[in-house]
Amino acid sequence: MTRFLLYSFFCLAVFAAGSLPHTAQARSEGIAVVVNEDAITDSDLNDRLKLVIVSSGLPDNQDTRLKLVPQVVASLIDEQIMLQEARRLDISVSQEEINQGFATIAAQNNVEPAKFKSMLQNSGINTATMENQIESQISWSKVIQQKLRPQLIISEKDVDDVIERLHRDKGKSEFLLAEIFLPVDDPKEEGDARQLADRLAGQIKSGKAPFFRVAQQFSKAAGAARGGDMGWIQQGQLPDELDATLQTLSKNEVSAPVRSLSGYHILYVRDKRLISEDTIPPREEIFNDLGIKRLERMQRRYMMDLKSQAFIENRARS
C-alpha cells in the first residue's frame, strides 16, 4: 500500500504570526454527525477514514475501519468546531492558502502538487478531504494566534527556573522523546480510546505503521505535526506514570499505551543521554519550548470549552 506523509498545519509556534456547511449536500445522503448548524456526512467520514488508513500505513480492512471510526469522528467534530469558531471571529482561509498547504504536503513527499493529487486519487482518496483538513488547521492556527497568543506570557524567571533545574539535575538521564497522545475528555470515550491506543501501539511495534506518521494523523499533542517530537525530556519531568514507564525503555523502544489523568500516551525513546553542561540548551530554545507547551495547554482548554457548549449528535457509532 502506498503511504503518504501528511503535515499538520496546526503548529503551536510561539512567535508565528471555512469549509462550507454540508447542509445542502446532507439532504441527499446519510448524516454521520451533526455539529451545531453543520452536518458531517457519511461520505465525509468514509473519505477521511481512507485518508487516515493510507497515510498512516494501517491495514485497510473492516476491523481497522471499525476501530478507527470513533477517533476519526472525533477529529471531524473538532475540525467543524474549529471552522465554526473561525467563522464566528470573522477569520477566513483563502483558496491560495489551502493550495499552499497542499503544495507543502506534496513537497514533503518529494513530488509536485499535480503529481501528488494524482497519487491520492489513484489510492482512492478524495482530495477534498485533505483540503478540508488543511483549511480547518489553518483556521484554528489563526484563531489561536488571535485569541490566545496575546495572553501568553513567558518571563525571564520562568527561563531561569528551567536552567537552574537543569544544573541541579546534572548526571540524571534525559530522553529524546516522541509521543502519541489520545485524550479522554469524556468517560464515555475511555473504551474507544484504549482500543485505538492498543491497536496503534501494536501496529507500530510490529513494523506495520511508522511511528511518526501515526503520530501526525492521530496524536493530539503539540508535537503531532513533527511526528510526535517532544524534544529532550528530563527524568522526573513527566507525570509519575509516564516517568516510570520511561525509565524502563531502551533507545529506539516504543512503549505500550500508558494511561494518565488526561488520556493515553504511547512513548518512543529516540535517544538517551546524561544531563551535562554541554547538553543544557540556550535561553532562546528554553523560552520557545515553554511557550509551545503553555500554548498547547491553553488551546486544549479552549477547545474543550467550545465542545462543551456545542450541540453534537453522533449517529456514526461503531
WOZICOR-V843498 format. One record per residue. N is the residue number from 1. OMEGA is omega in radians with two decimals (NA if undefined). Layout:
n: <N:N>
omega: <OMEGA:OMEGA>
//
This chain:
n: <1:2:3:4:5:6:7:8:9:10:11:12:13:14:15:16:17:18:19:20:21:22:23:24:25:26:27:28:29:30:31:32:33:34:35:36:37:38:39:40:41:42:43:44:45:46:47:48:49:50:51:52:53:54:55:56:57:58:59:60:61:62:63:64:65:66:67:68:69:70:71:72:73:74:75:76:77:78:79:80:81:82:83:84:85:86:87:88:89:90:91:92:93:94:95:96:97:98:99:100:101:102:103:104:105:106:107:108:109:110:111:112:113:114:115:116:117:118:119:120:121:122:123:124:125:126:127:128:129:130:131:132:133:134:135:136:137:138:139:140:141:142:143:144:145:146:147:148:149:150:151:152:153:154:155:156:157:158:159:160:161:162:163:164:165:166:167:168:169:170:171:172:173:174:175:176:177:178:179:180:181:182:183:184:185:186:187:188:189:190:191:192:193:194:195:196:197:198:199:200:201:202:203:204:205:206:207:208:209:210:211:212:213:214:215:216:217:218:219:220:221:222:223:224:225:226:227:228:229:230:231:232:233:234:235:236:237:238:239:240:241:242:243:244:245:246:247:248:249:250:251:252:253:254:255:256:257:258:259:260:261:262:263:264:265:266:267:268:269:270:271:272:273:274:275:276:277:278:279:280:281:282:283:284:285:286:287:288:289:290:291:292:293:294:295:296:297:298:299:300:301:302:303:304:305:306:307:308:309:310:311:312:313:314:315:316:317:318>
omega: <3.08:3.11:3.14:3.04:3.11:-3.14:3.09:-3.11:3.08:3.08:-3.08:3.14:-3.00:-3.06:3.12:3.04:NA:3.03:3.06:3.09:-3.09:-2.99:-3.09:-3.14:-3.04:3.14:-3.04:3.09:-3.06:3.10:3.13:-3.09:2.98:3.12:-3.04:-3.07:-3.07:3.12:2.98:-3.03:3.08:-3.14:3.04:-3.12:-3.12:3.10:-3.12:3.07:3.14:3.13:-3.12:-3.10:-3.10:-3.06:-3.10:3.13:3.10:3.13:-3.12:3.08:-3.06:-3.13:3.11:-3.11:-3.13:-3.12:-3.12:-3.04:-3.10:-3.12:-3.14:3.08:3.13:3.13:3.12:3.07:3.12:-3.11:3.10:3.13:3.07:-3.12:3.14:3.12:3.08:3.11:-3.13:-3.13:-3.12:3.07:-3.13:3.08:-3.11:3.06:3.10:3.12:3.11:3.12:3.12:3.07:3.11:3.13:3.11:3.11:3.12:-3.14:3.12:3.05:3.06:3.08:3.04:-3.12:-3.13:3.11:-3.13:3.11:3.10:3.11:3.11:-3.11:3.11:3.08:3.10:-3.10:3.03:-3.06:3.12:-3.12:3.07:3.13:3.09:3.12:3.10:-3.12:-3.11:-3.12:3.08:3.11:-3.09:3.12:3.09:3.08:-3.12:-3.14:-3.12:-3.00:-2.97:-3.09:3.13:-3.13:-3.04:3.13:3.03:-3.08:3.05:3.11:3.09:3.14:3.12:-3.13:3.12:-3.14:3.12:3.13:-3.14:3.09:-3.14:-3.07:3.11:-3.12:3.07:-3.13:2.92:-2.94:2.98:-2.84:2.94:-3.13:2.90:-3.10:3.08:-3.08:3.00:-3.09:-3.10:3.13:3.13:-3.13:-3.01:-3.07:-3.14:-3.13:-3.14:3.14:-3.13:3.13:3.12:-3.09:3.14:3.12:3.13:3.14:3.13:-3.10:-3.13:3.13:-3.10:-3.14:-3.13:-3.09:-2.99:3.12:3.07:3.13:-3.13:-3.06:-2.99:-3.00:3.09:3.13:-3.08:-3.08:-3.08:-3.12:-3.13:3.13:3.12:-3.05:3.07:-3.06:-3.13:-3.13:-3.08:3.04:-3.14:-3.09:-3.13:3.01:-2.99:-3.07:3.10:3.14:3.13:3.10:-3.11:-3.11:-3.10:-3.02:3.05:3.08:3.14:3.13:3.11:-3.09:2.87:3.11:3.13:3.14:3.00:3.12:-3.04:-3.13:-3.10:-3.13:2.95:-3.04:3.12:3.14:-3.13:3.13:3.10:3.07:3.06:3.12:3.10:3.12:-3.09:-3.08:-3.14:-3.06:3.10:-3.07:-3.09:3.13:3.10:3.12:3.14:-3.12:3.09:-3.13:3.13:-3.09:3.13:3.13:3.07:3.13:-3.13:-3.10:3.12:3.07:3.12:3.13:3.12:3.10:3.13:-3.14:-3.13:-3.14:-3.04:2.96:-3.12:3.06:-3.09:3.11:-3.03:3.14:-3.13:NA>
//
